[in-house]
Amino acid sequence: MSRRKCSTLENIDDTKSGQKNHMISSIRTTKKGKNKGMKLCSPDYKEQDPEEAVKDFQMRIKNYEIRYETLDHVKDKDLSWVKIYNVDQRYEANKIKDHLEARLVYYLMNIHIRQRCIYLCRHGESICNMYGRIGGNSELSERGKQFAKSLKDFMDEQKMAGFKAVMRCILAYFLDKDIKELPYLKVPLHTVMKLTPVAYGCILEEFQIPVPCVDTHRLQPEFVNISRSDSDALKTVPDHL
C-alpha cells in the first residue's frame, strides 16, 4: 500500500461517520508455497493457458512491487494494522483496541492454505433402506455389514460417516448449491464422497465401494401439490420398491 493511501485512510477515520479502518498486510519472504497455484484457480485465469496465466501473474507481482510500501512501525504507529508473514509463520499487530478488531486478528491467525480433505459417507445399506422406510434405526442388511468392513479397508480409519440429510447440507454449502437443490442432491449408499476445498471452489470426488445396494435416491417431482394424483406422487419412487 502506498504512503498516500495510508494517509487517506487515516483521514477517513476522523470523519463523523465513525467508520474505522484496519489494514492487513500479507508479506512473503520465501518463494515456497502454494500461493501461485491458488491464484491460477481464480476467475481471472479461467480457461486460460497455464503458461500465459503464470506470466500474467508474475507481471502483476512486479507491478505491485513498484507501488507497494510496507506498513512502518514508526510512520504508521497510529494506525490499526496486522502484518502476516509467510501465511502463518509470524504475526504483528498494532493498535488493536476493541473486541471486533481482536476477533479479526484471531480469525487471521487461524487461516491456512494447506490442502485438506473432507470425507462423507452414509451408513451401509439397512433393512429400512430395502423397504423404503425412513428412520427406524434398523439393523444393517448383510450387504450393509459387508460394506462396513470394506469401508474400513478403503478409508484406512480416516472416515466420516453421516446421515443423508446432514451430508446434503454439507455438500450444498461447499459446492455452492441453491437451497432449492439441497433436498434432491444425490447421496448414494456405499459411496465415499471426498471434498477438497480449493481457492474459489471445491472439488468433489466419488468412490464407489464394490458392494451391491439399493438405490434410495428420489428425483425432484415435477408436480408438488396436495391435488396431484397417486401416479404423479409415485413417479420418483426407486425401482426396487
matplotlib code that plots the C-alpha trace (Angstrom):
import matplotlib.pyplot as plt

x = [0.0, 1.3, 2.0, -0.6, -3.3, -2.4, -2.7, -6.1, -7.4, -6.2, -8.2, -11.3, -11.1, -11.5, -14.8, -18.2, -19.3, -17.5, -16.0, -12.8, -10.2, -8.0, -5.2, -3.9, -0.5, 0.4, 4.2, 6.0, 9.8, 10.2, 9.5, 8.0, 4.3, 1.0, 0.1, 0.8, -1.3, -4.2, -4.1, -4.2, -7.5, -9.1, -11.8, -9.2, -7.5, -10.5, -9.9, -6.6, -3.4, -1.5, 1.8, 0.2, -1.5, 1.8, 3.4, 0.5, 0.6, 4.3, 3.8, 1.2, 3.6, 6.2, 3.7, 2.7, 6.3, 6.7, 4.0, 3.9, 5.2, 5.1, 3.5, 6.1, 6.4, 7.2, 5.3, 2.2, 2.3, -1.1, -2.9, -4.6, -2.9, -1.8, 1.1, 1.1, 4.5, 4.5, 0.9, 1.1, 4.8, 4.6, 2.2, 2.5, -0.4, -0.7, -3.3, -5.9, -8.4, -11.7, -13.4, -14.1, -10.5, -9.3, -11.7, -10.4, -6.8, -7.9, -9.5, -6.5, -4.2, -6.4, -6.3, -4.2, -3.7, -2.8, -4.9, -7.3, -10.0, -13.4, -14.8, -18.5, -20.2, -23.6, -24.0, -24.2, -27.5, -30.1, -33.2, -35.3, -33.5, -34.5, -38.2, -38.1, -38.7, -37.4, -35.9, -36.4, -32.7, -32.8, -30.0, -27.7, -28.5, -26.0, -24.7, -24.6, -22.3, -20.1, -19.9, -18.9, -15.9, -14.9, -15.2, -12.7, -10.2, -10.8, -10.5, -7.7, -9.6, -10.0, -13.7, -16.6, -20.0, -23.2, -26.9, -28.1, -29.8, -26.7, -24.5, -26.7, -26.3, -22.5, -22.4, -24.7, -22.5, -19.2, -20.5, -22.4, -25.7, -29.1, -31.2, -33.9, -31.5, -30.5, -33.3, -32.5, -28.7, -27.7, -26.1, -25.9, -25.3, -22.0, -20.2, -17.4, -17.6, -14.4, -14.5, -11.3, -11.6, -9.5, -9.3, -12.6, -14.4, -14.4, -13.5, -15.9, -14.8, -16.9, -15.6, -18.0, -17.3, -18.0, -20.8, -24.3, -27.1, -30.5, -30.8, -32.5, -32.3, -35.5, -35.6, -37.3, -41.0, -42.4, -45.6, -45.7, -49.2, -51.9, -54.1, -51.6, -52.6, -51.2, -49.4, -47.6, -46.7, -45.1, -43.0, -39.9, -40.1, -37.0, -37.3, -36.7, -39.9]
y = [0.0, 3.4, 6.0, 8.3, 5.7, 5.2, 8.9, 8.9, 6.1, 7.7, 10.9, 8.8, 7.6, 11.1, 11.7, 11.9, 8.6, 6.8, 4.3, 2.6, 1.2, -1.8, -2.6, -6.1, -6.7, -10.1, -10.5, -13.4, -13.6, -17.1, -18.4, -21.6, -22.0, -22.6, -19.0, -19.1, -22.3, -20.7, -17.6, -19.6, -21.1, -17.6, -16.5, -14.1, -17.1, -19.3, -21.4, -19.6, -21.3, -22.1, -20.8, -17.5, -17.3, -17.7, -14.9, -12.6, -13.4, -12.7, -9.4, -8.4, -9.1, -6.9, -4.1, -4.5, -4.3, -0.9, 0.8, -1.3, 0.2, -2.0, -0.7, 1.1, 0.7, 4.4, 6.2, 4.0, 3.8, 5.5, 3.2, -0.1, -2.9, -6.5, -8.0, -11.6, -13.2, -16.3, -17.1, -18.3, -18.1, -14.8, -12.0, -8.4, -6.3, -2.6, -0.6, -3.4, -1.6, -3.3, -6.7, -6.7, -6.0, -8.6, -11.2, -10.2, -10.9, -14.2, -15.1, -14.2, -16.3, -19.4, -19.0, -21.6, -22.6, -26.3, -28.6, -30.7, -33.2, -33.9, -37.5, -38.0, -41.4, -42.8, -45.9, -49.3, -50.5, -51.0, -53.2, -50.0, -48.9, -52.2, -51.5, -47.7, -46.8, -43.6, -43.6, -46.6, -47.0, -50.5, -53.1, -53.2, -55.7, -58.4, -56.2, -53.3, -55.2, -56.2, -52.6, -51.5, -53.9, -52.8, -49.1, -49.6, -51.0, -48.2, -45.3, -46.7, -45.5, -41.9, -41.9, -39.6, -41.2, -39.3, -39.2, -38.3, -35.0, -33.8, -34.8, -32.9, -29.7, -30.1, -30.7, -27.8, -25.5, -26.5, -26.8, -23.6, -25.2, -23.3, -24.1, -25.4, -28.1, -29.2, -31.8, -33.6, -33.8, -37.3, -39.0, -42.8, -45.7, -47.5, -44.4, -42.3, -38.7, -36.7, -32.9, -31.0, -27.2, -25.2, -21.5, -20.2, -23.5, -27.2, -30.4, -33.4, -37.0, -40.1, -43.6, -46.4, -49.4, -52.6, -53.9, -54.0, -52.0, -50.5, -47.0, -44.7, -41.5, -39.8, -37.2, -33.8, -34.2, -32.3, -31.5, -30.9, -30.1, -31.8, -32.3, -34.4, -37.9, -41.1, -41.9, -38.4, -38.9, -42.3, -41.3, -40.7, -43.9, -46.0, -49.0, -51.6, -50.6]
z = [0.0, -0.9, 1.8, 0.2, 0.6, 4.2, 4.8, 3.1, 5.2, 8.4, 7.5, 6.8, 10.4, 11.6, 9.8, 11.5, 10.2, 13.0, 10.4, 11.4, 9.2, 9.9, 7.5, 6.7, 5.1, 3.8, 3.4, 1.8, 2.4, 0.9, -2.6, -1.4, -1.1, -2.9, -3.5, -7.2, -7.7, -5.7, -7.8, -11.1, -9.9, -9.7, -12.2, -13.7, -15.3, -16.1, -19.3, -19.9, -20.9, -17.7, -19.0, -20.1, -16.7, -14.9, -16.9, -16.2, -12.5, -12.3, -14.2, -11.6, -8.8, -10.4, -10.8, -7.2, -6.1, -7.8, -5.8, -2.6, 0.7, 3.8, 6.9, 9.1, 12.8, 13.2, 10.4, 10.9, 14.7, 15.0, 12.5, 13.3, 11.3, 11.2, 9.3, 8.3, 7.3, 5.1, 5.6, 9.2, 10.2, 12.2, 13.0, 14.1, 15.3, 16.1, 18.0, 18.3, 20.6, 20.6, 20.5, 16.8, 15.9, 18.3, 16.7, 13.3, 14.4, 15.8, 12.5, 10.5, 12.8, 12.0, 8.2, 6.3, 2.7, 3.4, 1.4, 3.5, 2.5, 4.0, 3.6, 3.6, 3.7, 4.6, 6.7, 5.0, 3.5, 6.2, 6.4, 6.3, 3.1, 1.4, 2.2, 1.5, 5.2, 6.7, 10.1, 12.5, 13.3, 11.9, 11.7, 8.6, 5.9, 5.1, 2.3, 4.7, 7.0, 4.1, 3.1, 6.7, 6.5, 3.0, 4.1, 6.9, 4.4, 1.9, 4.3, 6.5, 9.5, 8.1, 7.7, 8.4, 8.3, 8.3, 7.7, 4.2, 5.2, 7.0, 4.1, 1.7, 3.8, 3.8, 0.1, -0.7, 1.4, -0.1, -3.7, -3.5, -4.4, -4.4, -1.4, -3.7, -5.0, -1.5, -0.8, -4.1, -4.1, -4.8, -1.8, -2.7, -0.4, -0.4, -1.8, -0.2, -1.2, -0.9, -0.8, -1.3, -0.7, -3.2, -3.9, -5.3, -5.1, -4.0, -5.8, -5.4, -6.0, -5.5, -4.8, -5.1, -2.8, -4.8, -2.6, -4.1, -2.5, -3.3, -4.8, -2.3, -4.4, -5.4, -8.1, -7.7, -8.5, -11.4, -9.5, -5.8, -4.5, -2.5, -5.5, -7.5, -8.5, -7.0, -10.2, -10.1, -6.5, -7.2, -10.2, -8.1, -6.0, -6.5, -8.8, -6.1, -4.2]

ax = plt.figure().add_subplot(projection="3d")
ax.plot(x, y, z, "-o")
ax.set_aspect("equal")
plt.show()
